[in-house]
């Protein structure tokens, strides 16, 4: 999926544990399970791919969260109306 809005990161979590980025590329196709993902966040690409299937029932509730500011503080330019 392509995304155009600015994000410092896209985190995938299951049961409160973060699922590592690049797992989609590190496994064989037959080993893929829900939550495996790859986030390409460079300015030219800005795409992510993820897997949803029933191979690991422990990962039945996956949260995908786009983070604008990883540090929690991002100064924004003043909006002039």
mmJSON file of the N, C-alpha and C atoms, coordinates in Angstrom:
{"data_MODEL":{"atom_site":{
"group_PDB":["ATOM","ATOM","ATOM","ATOM","ATOM","ATOM","ATOM","ATOM","ATOM","ATOM","ATOM","ATOM","ATOM","ATOM","ATOM","ATOM","ATOM","ATOM","ATOM","ATOM","ATOM","ATOM","ATOM","ATOM","ATOM","ATOM","ATOM","ATOM","ATOM","ATOM","ATOM","ATOM","ATOM","ATOM","ATOM","ATOM","ATOM","ATOM","ATOM","ATOM","ATOM","ATOM","ATOM","ATOM","ATOM","ATOM","ATOM","ATOM","ATOM","ATOM","ATOM","ATOM","ATOM","ATOM","ATOM","ATOM","ATOM","ATOM","ATOM","ATOM","ATOM","ATOM","ATOM","ATOM","ATOM","ATOM","ATOM","ATOM","ATOM","ATOM","ATOM","ATOM","ATOM","ATOM","ATOM","ATOM","ATOM","ATOM","ATOM","ATOM","ATOM","ATOM","ATOM","ATOM","ATOM","ATOM","ATOM","ATOM","ATOM","ATOM","ATOM","ATOM","ATOM","ATOM","ATOM","ATOM","ATOM","ATOM","ATOM","ATOM","ATOM","ATOM","ATOM","ATOM","ATOM","ATOM","ATOM","ATOM","ATOM","ATOM","ATOM","ATOM","ATOM","ATOM","ATOM","ATOM","ATOM","ATOM","ATOM","ATOM","ATOM","ATOM","ATOM","ATOM","ATOM","ATOM","ATOM","ATOM","ATOM","ATOM","ATOM","ATOM","ATOM","ATOM","ATOM","ATOM","ATOM","ATOM","ATOM","ATOM","ATOM","ATOM","ATOM","ATOM","ATOM","ATOM","ATOM","ATOM","ATOM","ATOM","ATOM","ATOM","ATOM","ATOM","ATOM","ATOM","ATOM","ATOM","ATOM","ATOM","ATOM","ATOM","ATOM","ATOM","ATOM","ATOM","ATOM","ATOM","ATOM","ATOM","ATOM","ATOM","ATOM","ATOM","ATOM","ATOM","ATOM","ATOM","ATOM","ATOM","ATOM","ATOM","ATOM","ATOM","ATOM","ATOM","ATOM","ATOM","ATOM","ATOM","ATOM","ATOM","ATOM","ATOM","ATOM","ATOM","ATOM","ATOM","ATOM","ATOM","ATOM","ATOM","ATOM","ATOM","ATOM","ATOM","ATOM","ATOM","ATOM","ATOM","ATOM","ATOM","ATOM","ATOM","ATOM","ATOM","ATOM","ATOM","ATOM","ATOM","ATOM","ATOM","ATOM","ATOM","ATOM","ATOM","ATOM","ATOM","ATOM","ATOM","ATOM","ATOM","ATOM","ATOM","ATOM","ATOM","ATOM","ATOM","ATOM","ATOM","ATOM","ATOM","ATOM"],
"id":[1,2,3,4,5,6,7,8,9,10,11,12,13,14,15,16,17,18,19,20,21,22,23,24,25,26,27,28,29,30,31,32,33,34,35,36,37,38,39,40,41,42,43,44,45,46,47,48,49,50,51,52,53,54,55,56,57,58,59,60,61,62,63,64,65,66,67,68,69,70,71,72,73,74,75,76,77,78,79,80,81,82,83,84,85,86,87,88,89,90,91,92,93,94,95,96,97,98,99,100,101,102,103,104,105,106,107,108,109,110,111,112,113,114,115,116,117,118,119,120,121,122,123,124,125,126,127,128,129,130,131,132,133,134,135,136,137,138,139,140,141,142,143,144,145,146,147,148,149,150,151,152,153,154,155,156,157,158,159,160,161,162,163,164,165,166,167,168,169,170,171,172,173,174,175,176,177,178,179,180,181,182,183,184,185,186,187,188,189,190,191,192,193,194,195,196,197,198,199,200,201,202,203,204,205,206,207,208,209,210,211,212,213,214,215,216,217,218,219,220,221,222,223,224,225,226,227,228,229,230,231,232,233,234,235,236,237,238,239,240,241,242,243],
"type_symbol":["N","C","C","N","C","C","N","C","C","N","C","C","N","C","C","N","C","C","N","C","C","N","C","C","N","C","C","N","C","C","N","C","C","N","C","C","N","C","C","N","C","C","N","C","C","N","C","C","N","C","C","N","C","C","N","C","C","N","C","C","N","C","C","N","C","C","N","C","C","N","C","C","N","C","C","N","C","C","N","C","C","N","C","C","N","C","C","N","C","C","N","C","C","N","C","C","N","C","C","N","C","C","N","C","C","N","C","C","N","C","C","N","C","C","N","C","C","N","C","C","N","C","C","N","C","C","N","C","C","N","C","C","N","C","C","N","C","C","N","C","C","N","C","C","N","C","C","N","C","C","N","C","C","N","C","C","N","C","C","N","C","C","N","C","C","N","C","C","N","C","C","N","C","C","N","C","C","N","C","C","N","C","C","N","C","C","N","C","C","N","C","C","N","C","C","N","C","C","N","C","C","N","C","C","N","C","C","N","C","C","N","C","C","N","C","C","N","C","C","N","C","C","N","C","C","N","C","C","N","C","C","N","C","C","N","C","C","N","C","C","N","C","C"],
"label_atom_id":["N","CA","C","N","CA","C","N","CA","C","N","CA","C","N","CA","C","N","CA","C","N","CA","C","N","CA","C","N","CA","C","N","CA","C","N","CA","C","N","CA","C","N","CA","C","N","CA","C","N","CA","C","N","CA","C","N","CA","C","N","CA","C","N","CA","C","N","CA","C","N","CA","C","N","CA","C","N","CA","C","N","CA","C","N","CA","C","N","CA","C","N","CA","C","N","CA","C","N","CA","C","N","CA","C","N","CA","C","N","CA","C","N","CA","C","N","CA","C","N","CA","C","N","CA","C","N","CA","C","N","CA","C","N","CA","C","N","CA","C","N","CA","C","N","CA","C","N","CA","C","N","CA","C","N","CA","C","N","CA","C","N","CA","C","N","CA","C","N","CA","C","N","CA","C","N","CA","C","N","CA","C","N","CA","C","N","CA","C","N","CA","C","N","CA","C","N","CA","C","N","CA","C","N","CA","C","N","CA","C","N","CA","C","N","CA","C","N","CA","C","N","CA","C","N","CA","C","N","CA","C","N","CA","C","N","CA","C","N","CA","C","N","CA","C","N","CA","C","N","CA","C","N","CA","C","N","CA","C","N","CA","C","N","CA","C","N","CA","C","N","CA","C","N","CA","C","N","CA","C","N","CA","C"],
"label_alt_id":[null,null,null,null,null,null,null,null,null,null,null,null,null,null,null,null,null,null,null,null,null,null,null,null,null,null,null,null,null,null,null,null,null,null,null,null,null,null,null,null,null,null,null,null,null,null,null,null,null,null,null,null,null,null,null,null,null,null,null,null,null,null,null,null,null,null,null,null,null,null,null,null,null,null,null,null,null,null,null,null,null,null,null,null,null,null,null,null,null,null,null,null,null,null,null,null,null,null,null,null,null,null,null,null,null,null,null,null,null,null,null,null,null,null,null,null,null,null,null,null,null,null,null,null,null,null,null,null,null,null,null,null,null,null,null,null,null,null,null,null,null,null,null,null,null,null,null,null,null,null,null,null,null,null,null,null,null,null,null,null,null,null,null,null,null,null,null,null,null,null,null,null,null,null,null,null,null,null,null,null,null,null,null,null,null,null,null,null,null,null,null,null,null,null,null,null,null,null,null,null,null,null,null,null,null,null,null,null,null,null,null,null,null,null,null,null,null,null,null,null,null,null,null,null,null,null,null,null,null,null,null,null,null,null,null,null,null,null,null,null,null,null,null],
"label_comp_id":["UNK","UNK","UNK","UNK","UNK","UNK","UNK","UNK","UNK","UNK","UNK","UNK","UNK","UNK","UNK","UNK","UNK","UNK","UNK","UNK","UNK","UNK","UNK","UNK","UNK","UNK","UNK","UNK","UNK","UNK","UNK","UNK","UNK","UNK","UNK","UNK","UNK","UNK","UNK","UNK","UNK","UNK","UNK","UNK","UNK","UNK","UNK","UNK","UNK","UNK","UNK","UNK","UNK","UNK","UNK","UNK","UNK","UNK","UNK","UNK","UNK","UNK","UNK","UNK","UNK","UNK","UNK","UNK","UNK","UNK","UNK","UNK","UNK","UNK","UNK","UNK","UNK","UNK","UNK","UNK","UNK","UNK","UNK","UNK","UNK","UNK","UNK","UNK","UNK","UNK","UNK","UNK","UNK","UNK","UNK","UNK","UNK","UNK","UNK","UNK","UNK","UNK","UNK","UNK","UNK","UNK","UNK","UNK","UNK","UNK","UNK","UNK","UNK","UNK","UNK","UNK","UNK","UNK","UNK","UNK","UNK","UNK","UNK","UNK","UNK","UNK","UNK","UNK","UNK","UNK","UNK","UNK","UNK","UNK","UNK","UNK","UNK","UNK","UNK","UNK","UNK","UNK","UNK","UNK","UNK","UNK","UNK","UNK","UNK","UNK","UNK","UNK","UNK","UNK","UNK","UNK","UNK","UNK","UNK","UNK","UNK","UNK","UNK","UNK","UNK","UNK","UNK","UNK","UNK","UNK","UNK","UNK","UNK","UNK","UNK","UNK","UNK","UNK","UNK","UNK","UNK","UNK","UNK","UNK","UNK","UNK","UNK","UNK","UNK","UNK","UNK","UNK","UNK","UNK","UNK","UNK","UNK","UNK","UNK","UNK","UNK","UNK","UNK","UNK","UNK","UNK","UNK","UNK","UNK","UNK","UNK","UNK","UNK","UNK","UNK","UNK","UNK","UNK","UNK","UNK","UNK","UNK","UNK","UNK","UNK","UNK","UNK","UNK","UNK","UNK","UNK","UNK","UNK","UNK","UNK","UNK","UNK","UNK","UNK","UNK","UNK","UNK","UNK"],
"label_asym_id":["A","A","A","A","A","A","A","A","A","A","A","A","A","A","A","A","A","A","A","A","A","A","A","A","A","A","A","A","A","A","A","A","A","A","A","A","A","A","A","A","A","A","A","A","A","A","A","A","A","A","A","A","A","A","A","A","A","A","A","A","A","A","A","A","A","A","A","A","A","A","A","A","A","A","A","A","A","A","A","A","A","A","A","A","A","A","A","A","A","A","A","A","A","A","A","A","A","A","A","A","A","A","A","A","A","A","A","A","A","A","A","A","A","A","A","A","A","A","A","A","A","A","A","A","A","A","A","A","A","A","A","A","A","A","A","A","A","A","A","A","A","A","A","A","A","A","A","A","A","A","A","A","A","A","A","A","A","A","A","A","A","A","A","A","A","A","A","A","A","A","A","A","A","A","A","A","A","A","A","A","A","A","A","A","A","A","A","A","A","A","A","A","A","A","A","A","A","A","A","A","A","A","A","A","A","A","A","A","A","A","A","A","A","A","A","A","A","A","A","A","A","A","A","A","A","A","A","A","A","A","A","A","A","A","A","A","A","A","A","A","A","A","A"],
"label_entity_id":["1","1","1","1","1","1","1","1","1","1","1","1","1","1","1","1","1","1","1","1","1","1","1","1","1","1","1","1","1","1","1","1","1","1","1","1","1","1","1","1","1","1","1","1","1","1","1","1","1","1","1","1","1","1","1","1","1","1","1","1","1","1","1","1","1","1","1","1","1","1","1","1","1","1","1","1","1","1","1","1","1","1","1","1","1","1","1","1","1","1","1","1","1","1","1","1","1","1","1","1","1","1","1","1","1","1","1","1","1","1","1","1","1","1","1","1","1","1","1","1","1","1","1","1","1","1","1","1","1","1","1","1","1","1","1","1","1","1","1","1","1","1","1","1","1","1","1","1","1","1","1","1","1","1","1","1","1","1","1","1","1","1","1","1","1","1","1","1","1","1","1","1","1","1","1","1","1","1","1","1","1","1","1","1","1","1","1","1","1","1","1","1","1","1","1","1","1","1","1","1","1","1","1","1","1","1","1","1","1","1","1","1","1","1","1","1","1","1","1","1","1","1","1","1","1","1","1","1","1","1","1","1","1","1","1","1","1","1","1","1","1","1","1"],
"label_seq_id":[1,1,1,2,2,2,3,3,3,4,4,4,5,5,5,6,6,6,7,7,7,8,8,8,9,9,9,10,10,10,11,11,11,12,12,12,13,13,13,14,14,14,15,15,15,16,16,16,17,17,17,18,18,18,19,19,19,20,20,20,21,21,21,22,22,22,23,23,23,24,24,24,25,25,25,26,26,26,27,27,27,28,28,28,29,29,29,30,30,30,31,31,31,32,32,32,33,33,33,34,34,34,35,35,35,36,36,36,37,37,37,38,38,38,39,39,39,40,40,40,41,41,41,42,42,42,43,43,43,44,44,44,45,45,45,46,46,46,47,47,47,48,48,48,49,49,49,50,50,50,51,51,51,52,52,52,53,53,53,54,54,54,55,55,55,56,56,56,57,57,57,58,58,58,59,59,59,60,60,60,61,61,61,62,62,62,63,63,63,64,64,64,65,65,65,66,66,66,67,67,67,68,68,68,69,69,69,70,70,70,71,71,71,72,72,72,73,73,73,74,74,74,75,75,75,76,76,76,77,77,77,78,78,78,79,79,79,80,80,80,81,81,81],
"pdbx_PDB_ins_code":[null,null,null,null,null,null,null,null,null,null,null,null,null,null,null,null,null,null,null,null,null,null,null,null,null,null,null,null,null,null,null,null,null,null,null,null,null,null,null,null,null,null,null,null,null,null,null,null,null,null,null,null,null,null,null,null,null,null,null,null,null,null,null,null,null,null,null,null,null,null,null,null,null,null,null,null,null,null,null,null,null,null,null,null,null,null,null,null,null,null,null,null,null,null,null,null,null,null,null,null,null,null,null,null,null,null,null,null,null,null,null,null,null,null,null,null,null,null,null,null,null,null,null,null,null,null,null,null,null,null,null,null,null,null,null,null,null,null,null,null,null,null,null,null,null,null,null,null,null,null,null,null,null,null,null,null,null,null,null,null,null,null,null,null,null,null,null,null,null,null,null,null,null,null,null,null,null,null,null,null,null,null,null,null,null,null,null,null,null,null,null,null,null,null,null,null,null,null,null,null,null,null,null,null,null,null,null,null,null,null,null,null,null,null,null,null,null,null,null,null,null,null,null,null,null,null,null,null,null,null,null,null,null,null,null,null,null,null,null,null,null,null,null],
"Cartn_x":[0.84,0.0,0.882,0.539,1.265,0.681,1.519,1.013,1.747,1.028,1.63,1.766,1.061,1.171,2.479,3.094,4.388,4.271,5.062,5.143,6.612,7.029,8.394,8.492,7.375,7.383,5.96,5.859,4.603,4.906,4.262,4.501,3.374,3.743,2.796,2.986,1.906,1.989,0.926,1.211,0.273,0.47,-0.613,-0.563,0.442,0.541,1.421,2.884,3.242,4.636,4.789,5.842,6.078,6.594,6.012,6.46,7.537,8.634,9.784,9.539,10.058,10.03,10.94,10.681,11.411,11.128,10.248,9.961,9.358,8.708,8.122,9.206,10.359,11.446,12.391,12.325,13.269,12.798,11.542,10.989,10.647,10.6,10.111,8.598,8.023,6.581,5.773,6.195,5.451,5.542,6.463,6.632,5.903,5.385,4.769,3.544,3.37,2.198,1.716,0.508,-0.079,0.884,0.964,1.814,3.182,3.629,4.901,4.748,5.762,5.616,6.944,6.848,7.997,7.493,8.205,7.868,9.036,8.765,9.764,9.404,10.07,9.665,10.52,11.361,12.155,11.235,11.62,10.782,10.326,11.18,10.835,9.851,9.843,9.036,7.74,7.848,6.7,5.641,6.013,5.096,5.262,4.21,4.331,3.518,3.954,3.257,3.15,2.051,1.878,1.079,1.166,0.511,-0.637,-1.765,-2.89,-3.282,-3.128,-3.558,-3.826,-4.139,-4.477,-3.395,-2.154,-1.095,-0.662,-0.903,-0.519,-1.698,-2.473,-3.681,-3.363,-2.135,-1.736,-1.685,-1.598,-1.554,-2.9,-3.974,-5.302,-5.73,-5.016,-5.351,-4.1,-3.987,-2.797,-3.169,-2.338,-2.559,-1.483,-1.909,-0.993,-1.135,-0.036,-0.085,0.955,0.466,1.362,1.759,3.048,3.555,4.172,3.631,4.207,5.516,5.552,6.723,7.062,8.158,8.56,8.864,9.474,9.859,8.669,7.524,6.345,6.212,7.245,7.186,7.662,6.772,7.135,6.679,7.605,7.207,6.601,5.449,4.761,4.84,4.864,4.85,3.518,3.556,2.349,1.441,0.153,-0.838,-1.322,-1.156,-1.59,-2.849,-3.916,-5.201,-5.415],
"Cartn_y":[-1.175,0.0,1.234,2.17,3.422,4.381,5.174,6.211,7.504,8.605,9.886,10.813,10.555,11.416,11.125,12.145,12.004,11.194,10.15,9.311,8.996,9.089,8.674,7.162,6.511,5.06,4.531,3.268,2.535,1.292,1.187,0.062,-0.952,-2.214,-3.321,-3.994,-4.154,-4.818,-5.9,-6.905,-7.98,-8.343,-8.338,-8.631,-7.743,-6.49,-5.529,-5.642,-6.563,-6.73,-6.243,-5.462,-4.934,-6.03,-6.092,-7.039,-6.35,-7.023,-6.398,-6.099,-4.966,-4.586,-5.528,-5.714,-6.545,-8.038,-8.457,-9.887,-10.436,-9.605,-10.057,-10.5,-9.881,-10.23,-11.285,-11.526,-12.453,-13.903,-14.156,-15.505,-16.029,-17.337,-17.984,-17.798,-17.801,-17.598,-18.569,-19.798,-20.801,-20.577,-19.723,-19.443,-18.18,-17.396,-16.111,-16.311,-15.407,-15.446,-14.025,-13.906,-12.584,-11.683,-10.452,-9.461,-9.299,-10.283,-10.093,-8.89,-8.032,-6.772,-6.235,-5.286,-4.487,-3.064,-2.111,-0.698,-0.025,0.532,1.27,2.741,3.4,4.741,5.843,5.508,6.575,7.469,8.701,9.703,9.282,8.613,8.238,7.072,6.193,4.972,5.092,5.231,5.33,4.271,3.035,1.91,0.951,0.2,-0.885,-2.065,-3.246,-4.479,-5.283,-6.014,-6.835,-8.078,-9.078,-10.359,-10.522,-10.993,-11.403,-12.81,-13.76,-15.126,-15.809,-17.058,-17.744,-18.673,-18.457,-19.394,-19.32,-18.224,-18.112,-17.496,-18.331,-17.852,-16.917,-16.929,-16.008,-14.569,-14.401,-13.062,-12.74,-12.892,-12.645,-11.187,-10.406,-8.998,-8.168,-7.664,-6.912,-5.442,-4.602,-3.159,-2.538,-1.72,-0.985,0.487,1.12,2.501,3.341,4.372,5.321,6.406,6.624,7.604,8.784,9.954,11.161,11.523,11.36,11.76,10.646,9.996,8.894,9.397,10.562,11.096,11.623,11.814,12.328,13.836,14.532,15.985,16.367,16.99,17.441,18.889,19.788,21.17,21.322,21.933,22.159,23.621,23.863,25.229,25.875,27.159,27.895,27.992,27.763,27.883,29.317,29.966,31.356,31.348,31.908,31.939,33.265],
"Cartn_z":[0.0,0.0,0.0,-0.798,-0.853,0.181,0.818,1.71,1.414,1.475,1.118,2.309,3.395,4.56,5.286,5.841,6.49,7.777,7.883,9.081,9.326,10.592,10.919,10.984,11.317,11.444,11.312,10.954,11.026,11.839,12.987,13.881,13.772,13.741,13.794,15.146,15.919,17.213,17.315,18.121,18.426,19.888,20.653,22.094,22.816,22.391,23.034,22.654,21.785,21.354,19.929,19.701,18.359,17.444,16.245,15.227,14.401,14.206,13.559,12.083,11.648,10.243,9.462,8.233,7.258,7.393,8.311,8.419,7.139,6.362,5.101,4.126,4.156,3.239,3.8,5.106,5.731,5.729,5.384,5.455,4.069,3.979,2.765,2.715,1.547,1.376,2.227,2.336,3.1,4.612,5.072,6.501,6.95,6.019,6.359,7.228,8.209,9.074,9.321,9.819,10.051,10.805,10.352,11.007,10.389,9.601,8.907,7.991,7.96,7.243,6.759,5.862,5.421,5.233,5.822,5.679,4.974,3.817,3.044,3.199,4.116,4.53,3.934,2.949,2.342,1.507,1.32,0.672,-0.712,-1.471,-2.832,-2.891,-1.886,-1.953,-1.151,0.16,1.072,0.792,1.006,0.841,2.004,2.289,3.243,2.74,3.111,2.784,4.065,4.201,5.389,5.043,5.907,5.685,6.669,6.163,6.999,6.554,7.446,7.175,8.519,8.532,9.78,10.282,9.892,10.261,11.718,12.398,13.807,14.56,15.218,15.9,17.063,17.56,18.63,18.127,16.828,16.229,15.581,16.336,15.772,15.903,16.691,16.891,16.615,15.403,15.008,14.873,15.468,15.402,14.522,13.589,12.732,13.099,13.5,13.977,13.246,12.566,11.919,12.907,13.065,14.028,13.284,13.525,12.927,13.605,14.917,15.703,16.679,16.473,17.344,18.748,18.856,20.163,20.952,20.302,20.979,20.914,20.441,20.312,18.924,18.185,16.847,16.69,16.605,16.382,14.993,14.927,13.662,13.268,11.993,11.514,11.879,12.174,12.51,11.286,11.525,10.454,10.416,9.278,9.13,8.283,8.84,8.126,7.456],
"occupancy":[1.0,1.0,1.0,1.0,1.0,1.0,1.0,1.0,1.0,1.0,1.0,1.0,1.0,1.0,1.0,1.0,1.0,1.0,1.0,1.0,1.0,1.0,1.0,1.0,1.0,1.0,1.0,1.0,1.0,1.0,1.0,1.0,1.0,1.0,1.0,1.0,1.0,1.0,1.0,1.0,1.0,1.0,1.0,1.0,1.0,1.0,1.0,1.0,1.0,1.0,1.0,1.0,1.0,1.0,1.0,1.0,1.0,1.0,1.0,1.0,1.0,1.0,1.0,1.0,1.0,1.0,1.0,1.0,1.0,1.0,1.0,1.0,1.0,1.0,1.0,1.0,1.0,1.0,1.0,1.0,1.0,1.0,1.0,1.0,1.0,1.0,1.0,1.0,1.0,1.0,1.0,1.0,1.0,1.0,1.0,1.0,1.0,1.0,1.0,1.0,1.0,1.0,1.0,1.0,1.0,1.0,1.0,1.0,1.0,1.0,1.0,1.0,1.0,1.0,1.0,1.0,1.0,1.0,1.0,1.0,1.0,1.0,1.0,1.0,1.0,1.0,1.0,1.0,1.0,1.0,1.0,1.0,1.0,1.0,1.0,1.0,1.0,1.0,1.0,1.0,1.0,1.0,1.0,1.0,1.0,1.0,1.0,1.0,1.0,1.0,1.0,1.0,1.0,1.0,1.0,1.0,1.0,1.0,1.0,1.0,1.0,1.0,1.0,1.0,1.0,1.0,1.0,1.0,1.0,1.0,1.0,1.0,1.0,1.0,1.0,1.0,1.0,1.0,1.0,1.0,1.0,1.0,1.0,1.0,1.0,1.0,1.0,1.0,1.0,1.0,1.0,1.0,1.0,1.0,1.0,1.0,1.0,1.0,1.0,1.0,1.0,1.0,1.0,1.0,1.0,1.0,1.0,1.0,1.0,1.0,1.0,1.0,1.0,1.0,1.0,1.0,1.0,1.0,1.0,1.0,1.0,1.0,1.0,1.0,1.0,1.0,1.0,1.0,1.0,1.0,1.0,1.0,1.0,1.0,1.0,1.0,1.0,1.0,1.0,1.0,1.0,1.0,1.0],
"B_iso_or_equiv":[0.0,0.0,0.0,0.0,0.0,0.0,0.0,0.0,0.0,0.0,0.0,0.0,0.0,0.0,0.0,0.0,0.0,0.0,0.0,0.0,0.0,0.0,0.0,0.0,0.0,0.0,0.0,0.0,0.0,0.0,0.0,0.0,0.0,0.0,0.0,0.0,0.0,0.0,0.0,0.0,0.0,0.0,0.0,0.0,0.0,0.0,0.0,0.0,0.0,0.0,0.0,0.0,0.0,0.0,0.0,0.0,0.0,0.0,0.0,0.0,0.0,0.0,0.0,0.0,0.0,0.0,0.0,0.0,0.0,0.0,0.0,0.0,0.0,0.0,0.0,0.0,0.0,0.0,0.0,0.0,0.0,0.0,0.0,0.0,0.0,0.0,0.0,0.0,0.0,0.0,0.0,0.0,0.0,0.0,0.0,0.0,0.0,0.0,0.0,0.0,0.0,0.0,0.0,0.0,0.0,0.0,0.0,0.0,0.0,0.0,0.0,0.0,0.0,0.0,0.0,0.0,0.0,0.0,0.0,0.0,0.0,0.0,0.0,0.0,0.0,0.0,0.0,0.0,0.0,0.0,0.0,0.0,0.0,0.0,0.0,0.0,0.0,0.0,0.0,0.0,0.0,0.0,0.0,0.0,0.0,0.0,0.0,0.0,0.0,0.0,0.0,0.0,0.0,0.0,0.0,0.0,0.0,0.0,0.0,0.0,0.0,0.0,0.0,0.0,0.0,0.0,0.0,0.0,0.0,0.0,0.0,0.0,0.0,0.0,0.0,0.0,0.0,0.0,0.0,0.0,0.0,0.0,0.0,0.0,0.0,0.0,0.0,0.0,0.0,0.0,0.0,0.0,0.0,0.0,0.0,0.0,0.0,0.0,0.0,0.0,0.0,0.0,0.0,0.0,0.0,0.0,0.0,0.0,0.0,0.0,0.0,0.0,0.0,0.0,0.0,0.0,0.0,0.0,0.0,0.0,0.0,0.0,0.0,0.0,0.0,0.0,0.0,0.0,0.0,0.0,0.0,0.0,0.0,0.0,0.0,0.0,0.0,0.0,0.0,0.0,0.0,0.0,0.0],
"pdbx_formal_charge":[null,null,null,null,null,null,null,null,null,null,null,null,null,null,null,null,null,null,null,null,null,null,null,null,null,null,null,null,null,null,null,null,null,null,null,null,null,null,null,null,null,null,null,null,null,null,null,null,null,null,null,null,null,null,null,null,null,null,null,null,null,null,null,null,null,null,null,null,null,null,null,null,null,null,null,null,null,null,null,null,null,null,null,null,null,null,null,null,null,null,null,null,null,null,null,null,null,null,null,null,null,null,null,null,null,null,null,null,null,null,null,null,null,null,null,null,null,null,null,null,null,null,null,null,null,null,null,null,null,null,null,null,null,null,null,null,null,null,null,null,null,null,null,null,null,null,null,null,null,null,null,null,null,null,null,null,null,null,null,null,null,null,null,null,null,null,null,null,null,null,null,null,null,null,null,null,null,null,null,null,null,null,null,null,null,null,null,null,null,null,null,null,null,null,null,null,null,null,null,null,null,null,null,null,null,null,null,null,null,null,null,null,null,null,null,null,null,null,null,null,null,null,null,null,null,null,null,null,null,null,null,null,null,null,null,null,null,null,null,null,null,null,null],
"auth_seq_id":[1,1,1,2,2,2,3,3,3,4,4,4,5,5,5,6,6,6,7,7,7,8,8,8,9,9,9,10,10,10,11,11,11,12,12,12,13,13,13,14,14,14,15,15,15,16,16,16,17,17,17,18,18,18,19,19,19,20,20,20,21,21,21,22,22,22,23,23,23,24,24,24,25,25,25,26,26,26,27,27,27,28,28,28,29,29,29,30,30,30,31,31,31,32,32,32,33,33,33,34,34,34,35,35,35,36,36,36,37,37,37,38,38,38,39,39,39,40,40,40,41,41,41,42,42,42,43,43,43,44,44,44,45,45,45,46,46,46,47,47,47,48,48,48,49,49,49,50,50,50,51,51,51,52,52,52,53,53,53,54,54,54,55,55,55,56,56,56,57,57,57,58,58,58,59,59,59,60,60,60,61,61,61,62,62,62,63,63,63,64,64,64,65,65,65,66,66,66,67,67,67,68,68,68,69,69,69,70,70,70,71,71,71,72,72,72,73,73,73,74,74,74,75,75,75,76,76,76,77,77,77,78,78,78,79,79,79,80,80,80,81,81,81],
"auth_comp_id":["UNK","UNK","UNK","UNK","UNK","UNK","UNK","UNK","UNK","UNK","UNK","UNK","UNK","UNK","UNK","UNK","UNK","UNK","UNK","UNK","UNK","UNK","UNK","UNK","UNK","UNK","UNK","UNK","UNK","UNK","UNK","UNK","UNK","UNK","UNK","UNK","UNK","UNK","UNK","UNK","UNK","UNK","UNK","UNK","UNK","UNK","UNK","UNK","UNK","UNK","UNK","UNK","UNK","UNK","UNK","UNK","UNK","UNK","UNK","UNK","UNK","UNK","UNK","UNK","UNK","UNK","UNK","UNK","UNK","UNK","UNK","UNK","UNK","UNK","UNK","UNK","UNK","UNK","UNK","UNK","UNK","UNK","UNK","UNK","UNK","UNK","UNK","UNK","UNK","UNK","UNK","UNK","UNK","UNK","UNK","UNK","UNK","UNK","UNK","UNK","UNK","UNK","UNK","UNK","UNK","UNK","UNK","UNK","UNK","UNK","UNK","UNK","UNK","UNK","UNK","UNK","UNK","UNK","UNK","UNK","UNK","UNK","UNK","UNK","UNK","UNK","UNK","UNK","UNK","UNK","UNK","UNK","UNK","UNK","UNK","UNK","UNK","UNK","UNK","UNK","UNK","UNK","UNK","UNK","UNK","UNK","UNK","UNK","UNK","UNK","UNK","UNK","UNK","UNK","UNK","UNK","UNK","UNK","UNK","UNK","UNK","UNK","UNK","UNK","UNK","UNK","UNK","UNK","UNK","UNK","UNK","UNK","UNK","UNK","UNK","UNK","UNK","UNK","UNK","UNK","UNK","UNK","UNK","UNK","UNK","UNK","UNK","UNK","UNK","UNK","UNK","UNK","UNK","UNK","UNK","UNK","UNK","UNK","UNK","UNK","UNK","UNK","UNK","UNK","UNK","UNK","UNK","UNK","UNK","UNK","UNK","UNK","UNK","UNK","UNK","UNK","UNK","UNK","UNK","UNK","UNK","UNK","UNK","UNK","UNK","UNK","UNK","UNK","UNK","UNK","UNK","UNK","UNK","UNK","UNK","UNK","UNK","UNK","UNK","UNK","UNK","UNK","UNK"],
"auth_asym_id":["A","A","A","A","A","A","A","A","A","A","A","A","A","A","A","A","A","A","A","A","A","A","A","A","A","A","A","A","A","A","A","A","A","A","A","A","A","A","A","A","A","A","A","A","A","A","A","A","A","A","A","A","A","A","A","A","A","A","A","A","A","A","A","A","A","A","A","A","A","A","A","A","A","A","A","A","A","A","A","A","A","A","A","A","A","A","A","A","A","A","A","A","A","A","A","A","A","A","A","A","A","A","A","A","A","A","A","A","A","A","A","A","A","A","A","A","A","A","A","A","A","A","A","A","A","A","A","A","A","A","A","A","A","A","A","A","A","A","A","A","A","A","A","A","A","A","A","A","A","A","A","A","A","A","A","A","A","A","A","A","A","A","A","A","A","A","A","A","A","A","A","A","A","A","A","A","A","A","A","A","A","A","A","A","A","A","A","A","A","A","A","A","A","A","A","A","A","A","A","A","A","A","A","A","A","A","A","A","A","A","A","A","A","A","A","A","A","A","A","A","A","A","A","A","A","A","A","A","A","A","A","A","A","A","A","A","A","A","A","A","A","A","A"],
"auth_atom_id":["N","CA","C","N","CA","C","N","CA","C","N","CA","C","N","CA","C","N","CA","C","N","CA","C","N","CA","C","N","CA","C","N","CA","C","N","CA","C","N","CA","C","N","CA","C","N","CA","C","N","CA","C","N","CA","C","N","CA","C","N","CA","C","N","CA","C","N","CA","C","N","CA","C","N","CA","C","N","CA","C","N","CA","C","N","CA","C","N","CA","C","N","CA","C","N","CA","C","N","CA","C","N","CA","C","N","CA","C","N","CA","C","N","CA","C","N","CA","C","N","CA","C","N","CA","C","N","CA","C","N","CA","C","N","CA","C","N","CA","C","N","CA","C","N","CA","C","N","CA","C","N","CA","C","N","CA","C","N","CA","C","N","CA","C","N","CA","C","N","CA","C","N","CA","C","N","CA","C","N","CA","C","N","CA","C","N","CA","C","N","CA","C","N","CA","C","N","CA","C","N","CA","C","N","CA","C","N","CA","C","N","CA","C","N","CA","C","N","CA","C","N","CA","C","N","CA","C","N","CA","C","N","CA","C","N","CA","C","N","CA","C","N","CA","C","N","CA","C","N","CA","C","N","CA","C","N","CA","C","N","CA","C","N","CA","C","N","CA","C","N","CA","C","N","CA","C","N","CA","C","N","CA","C"],
"pdbx_PDB_model_num":[1,1,1,1,1,1,1,1,1,1,1,1,1,1,1,1,1,1,1,1,1,1,1,1,1,1,1,1,1,1,1,1,1,1,1,1,1,1,1,1,1,1,1,1,1,1,1,1,1,1,1,1,1,1,1,1,1,1,1,1,1,1,1,1,1,1,1,1,1,1,1,1,1,1,1,1,1,1,1,1,1,1,1,1,1,1,1,1,1,1,1,1,1,1,1,1,1,1,1,1,1,1,1,1,1,1,1,1,1,1,1,1,1,1,1,1,1,1,1,1,1,1,1,1,1,1,1,1,1,1,1,1,1,1,1,1,1,1,1,1,1,1,1,1,1,1,1,1,1,1,1,1,1,1,1,1,1,1,1,1,1,1,1,1,1,1,1,1,1,1,1,1,1,1,1,1,1,1,1,1,1,1,1,1,1,1,1,1,1,1,1,1,1,1,1,1,1,1,1,1,1,1,1,1,1,1,1,1,1,1,1,1,1,1,1,1,1,1,1,1,1,1,1,1,1,1,1,1,1,1,1,1,1,1,1,1,1,1,1,1,1,1,1]
}}}
